[in-house]
């Protein structure tokens, strides 16, 4: 009998429907709930092994084939752990709060969320995210709300690397700053190694034979600006090359600024053979300036970026060699650190500067003879 039929047939069917419900309820009451012991018996392992595997806490001591047997038995038997009772016993919500400014609505840094969620899910925990859009009142309410829900730990994340003063409430439970850091040595945080990335980018150009390397950037208050530039200067020094202020051009951090800054470098009497860019957005503008000068990348001028923005770097022509911001890896590290704190394995606060990998594409090549001195005739590019 369908629900629609019950509704149209009026009171005569209400008694039979109630009887059906009572019968069903009785049947359910007689059905025994699948227990962890049933899963253990079906998988041929101990109850302890089942508990470790299903809670995501099984280490390398339990073979993968054993874990798969446990998962398969759990699925076949329809086993569902009693999460409420388990959490009350452990006084744990198995939830990590995630406070972000604009990460949740920004594809560029969304891999941080992805990395954090992967590690949390593997450990049987859930990420509860709140986006604040940089509103201090929203942020305060969000943190209070998460603490009221008794989350086990908090991640305080920013869309790009920033120096912050964390909200005092973060001191109440285990917490970590993600893509942000503070001056308080008691805070744990993870950020990109911006200086190391700048050093690696310059070194890559030098390894390809470039000795006259331009640098275009924006001056701002974020740590990425001075740290990437410091890496550029350190690489020059360690490779025995003099720093030339004439090869540094400052403009806004977008394609228009990149075009303007690169154009100034290309009009020098002795222009660079390679241009290192503060971001991929500025590198996009540098490509335009190079084409307008009748030159090509990398035949005449090599270009290297920073960030690996997936909507820019792979789609430039030629694809841009750049430094990868380790967003996913930072998200993973943040949750891994919190899990170590919650398990008692972590020894005090930890600070991590995570390596920015070099992604080699096709925008860097050795300088040609006379490159950067006499541009070839314009080929009608814009």
C-alpha positions as CSV (number, residue, x, y, z in Angstrom):
1,X,0.0,0.0,0.0
2,X,1.5,3.3,-1.0
3,X,1.4,6.5,1.0
4,X,-0.8,8.1,-1.7
5,X,-3.3,5.3,-1.4
6,X,-3.4,5.6,2.3
7,X,-4.2,9.3,2.1
8,X,-7.0,8.9,-0.4
9,X,-8.8,6.1,1.3
10,X,-9.6,7.9,4.5
11,X,-10.2,6.5,7.9
12,X,-10.9,2.9,6.8
13,X,-7.3,2.3,6.1
14,X,-5.8,4.2,9.1
15,X,-6.2,1.2,11.4
16,X,-4.6,-1.2,9.0
17,X,-1.8,1.3,8.4
18,X,-1.2,1.5,12.1
19,X,-1.2,-2.2,12.4
20,X,1.4,-2.4,9.6
21,X,3.6,0.1,11.5
22,X,3.3,-1.8,14.7
23,X,4.3,-5.0,12.9
24,X,7.2,-3.4,11.3
25,X,8.3,-1.9,14.6
26,X,8.1,-5.3,16.3
27,X,10.1,-6.8,13.5
28,X,12.8,-4.1,13.9
29,X,12.8,-4.6,17.7
30,X,13.5,-8.3,17.2
31,X,16.3,-7.6,14.7
32,X,19.7,-7.6,16.6
33,X,22.0,-4.7,15.9
34,X,25.2,-5.7,14.2
35,X,28.0,-5.5,16.8
36,X,31.7,-5.0,16.4
37,X,32.2,-8.6,17.5
38,X,30.2,-9.7,14.4
39,X,32.5,-7.7,12.1
40,X,35.6,-9.2,13.8
41,X,34.3,-12.8,13.4
42,X,33.4,-12.2,9.7
43,X,36.8,-10.7,9.0
44,X,38.7,-13.2,11.1
45,X,40.4,-10.6,13.3
46,X,40.2,-9.4,16.8
47,X,37.7,-6.8,18.1
48,X,40.7,-4.5,18.8
49,X,41.8,-4.7,15.2
50,X,38.3,-3.8,14.0
51,X,38.2,-0.8,16.4
52,X,41.6,0.5,15.2
53,X,40.8,0.0,11.5
54,X,37.3,1.6,11.6
55,X,38.5,4.5,13.7
56,X,41.3,5.3,11.2
57,X,44.0,4.7,13.8
58,X,45.4,1.5,12.4
59,X,49.1,2.0,11.8
60,X,51.5,0.2,9.5
61,X,51.5,-2.8,11.9
62,X,48.1,-3.9,10.4
63,X,48.5,-5.1,6.8
64,X,46.5,-3.3,4.1
65,X,44.9,-6.7,3.2
66,X,43.6,-7.0,6.7
67,X,42.2,-3.5,6.7
68,X,40.3,-4.3,3.5
69,X,38.8,-7.4,5.0
70,X,37.6,-5.4,8.0
71,X,36.1,-2.7,5.7
72,X,34.4,-5.3,3.5
73,X,32.9,-7.2,6.5
74,X,31.7,-3.9,7.9
75,X,30.0,-3.0,4.6
76,X,28.4,-6.4,4.1
77,X,27.0,-6.5,7.7
78,X,25.8,-2.9,7.6
79,X,27.8,-2.1,10.7
80,X,27.5,1.4,12.0
81,X,29.5,2.4,15.1
82,X,27.5,4.1,17.9
83,X,29.3,7.4,17.5
84,X,27.3,9.3,20.2
85,X,28.0,6.7,22.9
86,X,31.7,6.4,21.8
87,X,32.2,10.1,21.9
88,X,30.6,10.5,25.3
89,X,32.9,7.8,26.7
90,X,35.9,9.6,25.2
91,X,34.6,13.1,25.9
92,X,35.4,13.8,22.2
93,X,33.2,15.2,19.4
94,X,35.6,13.8,16.8
95,X,35.2,17.2,15.1
96,X,37.8,19.8,14.1
97,X,36.7,23.4,13.7
98,X,38.0,25.2,10.6
99,X,37.8,29.0,10.7
100,X,38.8,30.7,7.4
101,X,38.6,34.2,6.0
102,X,37.8,33.5,2.3
103,X,39.3,30.0,1.7
104,X,36.0,28.2,1.5
105,X,34.9,30.4,-1.4
106,X,38.2,30.7,-3.2
107,X,39.4,27.9,-5.6
108,X,43.0,29.2,-5.4
109,X,43.6,28.0,-1.8
110,X,40.8,25.4,-1.7
111,X,43.4,22.6,-1.7
112,X,44.2,23.5,1.9
113,X,40.7,22.4,2.8
114,X,41.0,19.3,0.7
115,X,44.3,18.3,2.4
116,X,42.9,18.9,5.8
117,X,39.7,17.0,5.1
118,X,41.6,14.0,3.7
119,X,43.6,13.5,6.9
120,X,40.6,14.2,9.2
121,X,38.5,11.6,7.3
122,X,41.2,9.0,7.5
123,X,41.3,9.5,11.3
124,X,37.5,9.2,11.6
125,X,37.0,12.9,12.2
126,X,34.9,15.6,10.6
127,X,35.9,19.1,9.6
128,X,33.3,21.8,10.5
129,X,34.0,24.9,8.5
130,X,32.9,28.5,8.9
131,X,33.9,31.2,6.4
132,X,34.1,34.7,8.0
133,X,34.9,36.9,5.0
134,X,37.3,38.8,7.3
135,X,34.5,40.2,9.5
136,X,35.8,40.3,13.1
137,X,32.3,40.0,14.6
138,X,31.5,37.0,12.4
139,X,34.8,35.4,13.4
140,X,34.2,35.9,17.1
141,X,30.7,34.3,16.8
142,X,32.0,31.5,14.7
143,X,34.7,30.6,17.3
144,X,32.2,30.8,20.1
145,X,29.8,28.5,18.2
146,X,32.5,25.9,17.5
147,X,33.6,25.9,21.1
148,X,30.0,25.5,22.2
149,X,29.8,22.5,20.0
150,X,32.8,21.1,21.8
151,X,35.0,20.6,18.8
152,X,38.2,18.8,19.7
153,X,40.6,21.3,18.0
154,X,40.6,24.4,15.8
155,X,42.3,25.4,12.6
156,X,42.6,29.1,12.0
157,X,43.3,29.6,8.3
158,X,43.9,32.6,5.9
159,X,43.7,32.6,2.1
160,X,47.3,33.8,1.8
161,X,50.4,33.8,4.0
162,X,49.8,36.5,6.7
163,X,51.2,37.5,10.1
164,X,48.3,37.5,12.5
165,X,47.4,38.0,16.1
166,X,45.2,34.9,16.8
167,X,42.0,35.3,18.7
168,X,42.6,34.6,22.5
169,X,39.9,31.9,22.4
170,X,42.2,29.7,20.3
171,X,44.2,29.2,23.5
172,X,41.3,27.2,25.1
173,X,41.8,24.1,23.0
174,X,44.5,22.6,20.7
175,X,44.8,24.9,17.6
176,X,47.0,25.6,14.7
177,X,47.4,28.5,12.3
178,X,47.2,27.5,8.6
179,X,48.9,29.7,6.0
180,X,49.3,32.2,8.8
181,X,51.8,32.7,11.6
182,X,52.2,34.8,14.7
183,X,55.0,36.2,16.8
184,X,54.0,34.1,19.8
185,X,56.3,31.1,20.2
186,X,53.4,29.3,22.0
187,X,51.4,29.1,18.7
188,X,51.7,26.3,16.2
189,X,51.6,27.3,12.5
190,X,52.4,26.2,9.0
191,X,53.2,28.5,6.1
192,X,55.0,28.3,2.7
193,X,58.8,28.7,2.7
194,X,58.6,31.9,0.7
195,X,62.3,32.7,1.0
196,X,63.3,29.2,0.0
197,X,60.9,29.4,-3.0
198,X,62.4,32.6,-4.1
199,X,65.9,31.2,-3.8
200,X,64.9,28.0,-5.8
201,X,63.4,30.1,-8.6
202,X,66.5,32.3,-9.0
203,X,68.8,29.3,-8.8
204,X,66.8,27.5,-11.5
205,X,67.4,30.5,-13.8
206,X,71.1,30.6,-12.9
207,X,71.4,26.8,-13.5
208,X,70.1,27.5,-17.0
209,X,72.9,29.9,-17.7
210,X,71.3,33.3,-16.8
211,X,73.4,35.9,-15.0
212,X,71.3,39.0,-15.6
213,X,68.0,38.3,-14.0
214,X,65.2,40.8,-13.6
215,X,62.8,40.8,-10.7
216,X,59.3,42.3,-10.8
217,X,57.1,42.5,-7.7
218,X,54.6,44.5,-5.7
219,X,55.5,46.1,-2.4
220,X,52.9,45.2,0.2
221,X,52.6,44.2,3.8
222,X,52.3,40.5,3.4
223,X,55.3,38.3,4.3
224,X,55.5,36.8,0.8
225,X,56.8,40.0,-0.7
226,X,60.0,40.6,1.4
227,X,60.7,36.8,1.8
228,X,60.6,35.9,-1.9
229,X,62.7,39.0,-2.7
230,X,65.2,37.9,0.0
231,X,65.4,34.5,-1.7
232,X,66.2,36.1,-5.0
233,X,69.0,38.2,-3.5
234,X,70.4,35.2,-1.5
235,X,70.6,33.1,-4.7
236,X,72.5,35.8,-6.5
237,X,74.9,36.2,-3.7
238,X,75.5,32.4,-3.2
239,X,76.2,32.1,-7.0
240,X,78.7,35.0,-7.0
241,X,76.4,37.4,-8.9
242,X,76.1,41.1,-8.0
243,X,72.7,42.5,-7.1
244,X,71.7,45.2,-9.6
245,X,68.9,47.5,-8.4
246,X,68.2,48.5,-12.0
247,X,67.0,45.0,-12.7
248,X,64.2,45.4,-10.1
249,X,60.8,46.9,-11.1
250,X,57.9,47.5,-8.8
251,X,54.2,47.7,-9.8
252,X,50.8,46.3,-8.8
253,X,50.3,42.6,-8.4
254,X,48.2,41.8,-11.5
255,X,48.8,41.3,-15.3
256,X,48.7,45.1,-15.9
257,X,51.4,45.7,-13.3
258,X,53.4,42.8,-14.7
259,X,53.2,44.3,-18.2
260,X,54.3,47.7,-17.0
261,X,57.2,46.4,-14.8
262,X,58.5,44.0,-17.4
263,X,58.3,46.8,-20.1
264,X,60.6,49.0,-18.0
265,X,63.2,46.2,-17.7
266,X,63.1,45.4,-21.4
267,X,63.8,49.0,-22.3
268,X,67.0,49.1,-20.3
269,X,70.3,49.6,-22.2
270,X,71.4,46.2,-20.9
271,X,68.1,44.3,-20.4
272,X,67.8,41.0,-18.5
273,X,67.8,37.6,-20.2
274,X,65.3,36.3,-17.6
275,X,62.6,37.8,-15.5
276,X,61.5,36.4,-12.2
277,X,58.0,37.3,-11.2
278,X,56.5,37.8,-7.7
279,X,53.3,35.9,-8.8
280,X,51.9,34.1,-11.8
281,X,49.6,37.1,-12.3
282,X,52.5,39.4,-12.9
283,X,54.1,36.7,-15.1
284,X,51.1,36.8,-17.3
285,X,51.7,40.5,-17.8
286,X,55.4,39.9,-18.4
287,X,54.5,37.6,-21.3
288,X,52.5,40.4,-22.9
289,X,55.4,42.9,-22.5
290,X,57.8,40.5,-24.1
291,X,55.5,39.9,-27.1
292,X,55.0,43.6,-27.6
293,X,58.8,44.0,-27.7
294,X,58.9,41.6,-30.5
295,X,60.5,38.9,-28.4
296,X,59.4,35.4,-27.4
297,X,59.4,33.2,-24.3
298,X,61.7,31.5,-23.7
299,X,63.7,31.9,-27.0
300,X,64.6,35.5,-26.1
301,X,63.6,36.0,-22.5
302,X,63.0,33.3,-19.9
303,X,60.2,33.8,-17.3
304,X,59.5,32.1,-14.0
305,X,56.5,32.7,-11.8
306,X,55.3,31.9,-8.2
307,X,52.1,30.3,-6.8
308,X,51.2,27.9,-9.7
309,X,47.7,29.3,-10.1
310,X,46.0,26.5,-12.0
311,X,43.9,29.0,-14.0
312,X,47.0,30.8,-15.3
313,X,50.3,28.9,-15.2
314,X,49.4,25.8,-17.3
315,X,47.5,27.9,-19.9
316,X,50.1,30.5,-20.8
317,X,51.9,30.0,-24.1
318,X,54.3,28.5,-23.4
319,X,53.2,27.0,-20.1
320,X,54.8,28.8,-17.2
321,X,57.6,27.4,-15.1
322,X,56.7,28.4,-11.5
323,X,56.9,27.7,-7.8
324,X,54.1,25.6,-6.3
325,X,52.4,26.9,-3.1
326,X,52.0,23.7,-1.0
327,X,48.4,24.3,-0.1
328,X,47.3,20.7,0.1
329,X,50.4,19.6,2.0
330,X,49.9,22.5,4.5
331,X,46.3,21.5,5.1
332,X,47.4,17.9,5.7
333,X,50.2,19.0,8.1
334,X,47.8,21.1,10.1
335,X,45.4,18.2,10.9
336,X,48.3,15.8,11.4
337,X,49.7,18.1,14.0
338,X,46.4,18.5,15.8
339,X,46.0,14.7,15.8
340,X,49.4,14.4,17.4
341,X,48.4,16.9,20.1
342,X,45.1,15.2,20.8
343,X,46.9,11.8,21.2
344,X,49.6,13.3,23.4
345,X,52.4,12.6,20.9
346,X,53.2,16.2,20.2
347,X,55.9,17.9,22.3
348,X,55.0,21.5,22.5
349,X,54.1,24.0,19.8
350,X,55.5,23.4,16.3
351,X,56.2,25.8,13.5
352,X,56.6,24.6,9.9
353,X,57.9,26.4,6.8
354,X,56.9,24.1,4.0
355,X,58.9,23.7,0.8
356,X,57.5,25.2,-2.4
357,X,58.3,22.7,-5.2
358,X,59.6,23.9,-8.5
359,X,57.3,23.0,-11.4
360,X,59.3,23.0,-14.6
361,X,57.3,23.7,-17.8
362,X,58.5,25.5,-20.9
363,X,59.1,29.1,-20.1
364,X,62.8,28.8,-19.1
365,X,65.7,28.0,-21.5
366,X,69.4,29.0,-21.7
367,X,70.0,32.5,-22.9
368,X,70.7,32.7,-26.7
369,X,73.7,34.6,-28.0
370,X,73.0,38.3,-27.7
371,X,69.6,37.7,-25.9
372,X,68.2,40.8,-24.3
373,X,70.3,43.2,-26.4
374,X,68.6,43.5,-29.8
375,X,65.0,42.4,-30.1
376,X,63.8,40.6,-33.2
377,X,61.4,42.4,-35.5
378,X,57.8,42.5,-34.2
379,X,55.7,39.6,-35.4
380,X,52.4,41.2,-35.0
381,X,51.7,39.9,-31.5
382,X,50.0,42.0,-28.8
